[in-house]
Amino acid sequence: MAFVCQRDSYLREFETTVVSCRPAELKTFYNGKKETLKGFDVILEDTVLFPEGGGQPDDRGFINDIPVLRVMRNGADAVHFVQSPLEPLSKVQLKVDWERRFDHMQQHSGQHLITPLAESMFGYKTTSWELGRQRGYIELDTPSMSAEQLEALEKAVNEKIRQHIPVNVRVLSLDDPENEQVSDGDLPDDHAGPIRIIDIVGIDENKCCGTHVSNLSHLQAIKLLGTEKGKKKKINLVFLAGNRVLKYAEKSFTMEKALTSLLKNGPEEHLDVVEKLQKSAKLLQKNNVSLLKDLALLTAQSFKSDPNKGKIFVMHRKEGDSDFMNIIANEISTEVVLLFLTVGDEKGAGLFLLAGQVDAVEALGPKVAETLDGKGAGKQGRYQGKANKMSKRPKVEALLQEYVCKPDAQEE
């Protein structure tokens, strides 16, 4: 059967009966971390919560007051993952997360509108699509799409929305001969039961298991953001539909106001001002590099001319980079047994360089990195890397002093 969410995508609450409830686990990936949740897989007689399939993510919602964390398709069944058990044969009340559901309806129906028009206008067939969290992507079988074509397609899809065209859903049995006349569309591989036909009147008919709006006017608007390079000479058409367009406009306006405040000019002048700032920044960076180079050379010369210089040269500078340290090392590494340079925050993160006699650097490099809570690598008398605890520099200096004070630590 088709679930009630497929028969009536606008239905928000529904009462049904629990068929089964068994212990289960759900593997999740949240904030960059993998986590396994313990809970229960629940199958119901019918459901208002759409299970993932056909390029559309699953719904979220509640069974009674219990959050549904995932809805998966298993053949003809929808399996709901929850973290509290439910009694088989008990009556339960389902409630869908409507904001998420309606968003998916708008994006999915938007794709069903864009796809046939891209093909009829330019011959570009859709080979796949993805309903992302922020944007939708339609893979088109073409290596490129011009700005003029993109503009024409956007104009055409929004004209269809303004025409208030109905979107009808028909359910066909598996042996209905009409099945052979309709594109397979977005049916998942494990689809079972009757076939749903999504009919955008006069535009497109497609087999699909997803939830859809009942009229194109419910899409409100569609914005084509552009294209990205796809795979195998294809492109990904990036689009927004419905409320996502409004959110995008709101976010863009908020950013525009912030830039106006920062740049002290009107929106139409933002680009020119940013370009000027970029040129100024590049010039300042070039001058800064030149000054750091001069400073590095002066520092090296000052050390070499010091009659009381020792076997170790240690220096820390807040401003600097790897090039700054390497210039100094090039000039004075032969003058000392060991040279220890650091740049960055005095107590936090930064860069370090240990240079000098090959044996000494090979012996001490990993210890220096460990002491500074960092990582590094090196060869031929140099060991450099990143440090997280510059506050430990005194310990490194003590380590180096201990080494050069050994009887066998002689200058080459």
N, C-alpha and C positions, 0 to 999 in steps of 0.2 A: 504494500500500500504506500501511498504518498503520505508523509507525516502532515499533521495539521498545520505546521509552520509553512509547508509547501502549498497547501490548499488555500491558506489565508495568511499571507505574509504580514498582514497588519494586526493580527491577533496578538495581544500582549500577555494575557493570562489564560490558563487552561487547567481544568481538573481531569486527572486521569488515575490509573491504577498501577501500582508497582507489580511488575512481573517477576523480577529477580533482583537479588542484591548479594554480591559476593566480594570478599576481600580482594584488594588490588593495590597496585603501586602506579604512581605517575611520575615519569622523569620530566623535570622542567629545567629551563635554562633562563635564569633571571639575574640581571645586573652582572653579567659575565661569569656567573657561578652555576654549576650543575647541582641539582638537588633532586632527591627522590622523596616524594610524598607518599605516605601510607593512607589508604582510604578504601573506597568501595566503588565497584562498577555496578551501576543501576540501569536496568532495562525497564521501560515503561510500556503500557499498552499503546500509547501515542505520545507525541511530544510537541511542544511549541518552541523547543530549542533546536536550532538547526545544527546538524553534525557537519564537521568539516568535509568539503568535497567540491569538485568542479572548479577549483581555483578560488573558492570562497572560504575564509576562515570560519570556525564554529562560533556559535552564540555563547553568551554568558547569561547567567540568571540565577534563579533560586528554585529549589524544590522545597516547599513549605518555607522555612526560613534558612535553609541550608544552602550555602553558595555552591553553584556548579562550576567547577574549575576547568572542565574540558568536556566536550561532546564529540565522540568519535563514531564513525560509521563502521559497522561490522555486518556486511551483507545487507539484509533487510532491516536490521536493528540499529537504533541509536543508543550508544552506551554513554551514560552520564557518570563522570567521576566526581564523587563527593567525599567528605571526610567524616561523615556520620552515617551510621547504618539506617536503613529504612526497611520496614516490615513488608515482606511480600503480601500481595493482595490488599494492602491498605490503600485508601484514597489519599491522593496528594494534590497540592495546588502548585502549579508551575507559573513562574513569572519571568519574562524575558528582559534582559538589559536592552531597553528600547533604543537608546542612543546608539549603541553599537550595532544593533540589528538594522536600524533605518540607514545608518551610514553604509553598511554592507549592501543593502538593497539599492541605494543610489549609485554606488560604484559599479556593482554588477550589471545593473540595467544600463548604466552609462557605457560600459564596455560593449554590451549587446547593440547599442546604437552606433557607436563609433566604428565597430568592426565592419558592418555591411556597407556603410558609407565610404570608408577608406577603400574598400574593394570596388564598389560601383563607380566611384569618382576617378580612381587612379590605378585600379587593378592590383592593389596591395592586399594580399591575403594575410589573415591573422593566423599565426602558427602556435601561439600560446599567450597566456596573460597571467598577471599576478596582482592580487589585491593586497597592497602593502599597507602598513599602519598609517602612513602619511600620504602616500601617493599610489596611483595605480599604474601598471605598466602593461602595454600591449605590444607583443613581439610581431612585427610586420616583416613579410618576406620581401624586403627591398634593402639595398645597401645604403640608401639615402632618401631624404625627403626635404624638399626646398621650403624656404620660409613662406613662399607664396602658396604652396600646397597646404602647409600647416594652417595658414590663415583661412584658406577656402574651406578646409575640413571643419575647423572650429565654427565658422559662420554657418555651415550647413547643419551641424548637429544642434546648434542652439536654435536654428529656425525650426527644426522638427520639434524641439521642446515647446516652442511657442505655439505650435499647431495643435497642442493638446491631444496627441495621438494615444489611443488606448493601448495597453499592454495586456493581452489576454493569456490565460493559462489553460491548456487542455491536457487531459490525462488519457493516454491511450494504453490499451492492453498490449502485451508483448507480441501477440499474433496479428495485430491490426496492420493491414497492408499500407496504411499511411506512414508507418514508421520508415519505410524504404524511401519515402519522398522528402524526408526532412534530415538536415545535417545533424551529425552526432553531437556537435557542439561541446558542452562542458560536462558530459556524464563521466563520473569516476569509473575506474576499472572494475571496482567491486559492486557496481550498481546492481540492485536486484529489485524486481517488482515492476509495476506499471511505469510507462514512460511519460514524462512531462514535456509538453511543447510550449515554449515561450514565444508568443506571437506579437511582435510589434507591428500593428496593423499596417499593411502596405509597404513595410520596410524589410522585415526579416522574420523567419521562423527558425527556431533552434531547439534541439533537445537539451535540457538543462535541469539540474537538480536544485539550483540555488533559489534564494528568495529575491523577489523583484517588486518594483513599484507597479501600480495598476494603471498608471498613465504617465507619459513622458513629462508632463508638466510638473510632476513630483520630483523630477531631477533638478528643478530650479534653473541650473546653468551648468555648463561644462567648460572648463578651461584646459587647453592643451599647453603644457609648459614647455614642450620642445621634444627633442629626440636624443637618445644616447646610443652609442655604438653597441650593437648586440653581438651575437655569435654567428659565425658562418655567413657573412655578408648580409646580416639582418640588422634592423634597428629596433630599439625599444621606444615606443611612443609613450611619453609621460603625461598623465592626465589627472584632473581633479573633477569631482562631480558633487553637486548639491551643497550641503553644509561645509564641505571641505573648501569650496571656493570662497565662501564667506569667511571662514577662519583664516584662509590664506590672505585675503584682502585685509582683514583686521591686523594680522601679524605684519604685513607689509606696511600698513599705515603707521603702526606703532614704531616700526623701525625707521620709517621716514621722519616721524616727529623727533625721534632720538637723534638722528643724523642732523636734522635742522638745528636742533639745540647745540650739538657739538660743533658743527661747522659754521654756525652763525650765518646761514644763507638759505635761500629757498630750494625746494626739491629739484627744480630744473637746473640748478647750478652744482648739485652734489658731485656729479661725475667729473666736472672740470676741476673742482677743488681737490678731490681725492687724487686725480692725476698729478696735480701740482705738488701735493703733499708727498706722493710717491717719489717724484723726481728729487724733491728736497731731501727726503730720507735716504735715497741712494747716494746723493752727493755727500751728505753727512757721514754715511757709513764708509764711503771711500776715504774721506778725510780722516775719519777715526782709525781706519786700518793703517793709514800712512803714519799717523801720530803714534800708534801703538808700536809700529815697526821701529820708528825713530827712538821711542822710549826703550824698547828692548835692546837696541844697539848701544844706547848710552849706558844702560844698566850693566851690560856686559863689559863695556870699556872701563867703567868705573871700578868694577871688580878686578879686572885684569891689571889695572894700574895701582891697586892697593898692595903695598909691600907687606902688609900683615894678613893677607888672605890665608884662610885655612884650607883644610882638605875637603870641607863641605860648604856648598853654597845653598842657602835656603831663602826662599822669597814667596810671599803671598800677595796677590793683588786682587781686589774686588772686581775691577774691570779688566777683561782680557779674554783670550781664547787659546786654542791649541797652537795656532800659528805664532802667537806672542811668546809662548813658552818655548817652542821649538827654535825660534830665532836666537833666544838667549842660550839655549843648549848648544846650538851650532857654534856659537862664539866661544863658550868657556868650558865645554864638557871635557876638553883635554887638559884644562888647568887644575882640575880637582879630581879627587877620588869619586865623589858623589855630588849630584846636583838635584835638589828637590824643589820643584816649583808647583804652586797651586794658584788657581783663579776661581773666583766665585764668592758665595756667601761665606763669611768668616766662621760660622758655626753649622751651616746647613750643607746644601749640595754644591758641587762644583767639579772642576777638572784638576787632575794632577799629572805630573810628569817626573819620573825618576830617570836620571841619565848619569853616565860615567863609565867606569871600568866594567867591562862585560861581565866578569865573574861576580862582581859586587851587585850589579843590577839584577842578574839572574837569581842570585840568592835572596835579595831583599824585595824585589818587585811584588811578588804575591803577598808577602807579609804586609807591605805598605797598603795594598788594596784592601786586605782583610781588616787592618787597623782602622782604615777610613770608612769601613762598611761600603765598599765599592767593588767594582770589577775593572779589570784591565788586561792588557796583553802587551807583548813587546818582543824585540829582537835586536841584536847587534848593539847592545849597550843602552837601549832605551825601553822604558816600560811606562805606559800611560793609560789613563782610563777615567772613569767617572767615580766620584765619591759622594756619599750621602751624609757623612759626619766630618765636616772640616774642623770641628772642635777637637778632634783627635790628632791634629797636626803635631802638637808638642810630643805626643807619644812616638810619632814617626821620627821626629828629630832626635829623640833620645835613642831610638833604635839605630839610626844612622851613626850617631856619635859612638855608640858602643862598638859598632862594626869597625870604624876607622881607627879606633884606639887599640884594636887587636895588634899584636906584634907583627903578624903577617900581612896587614893591610898597608901596602906600600903604593906610592904613586908610580904610575908608569912613566 
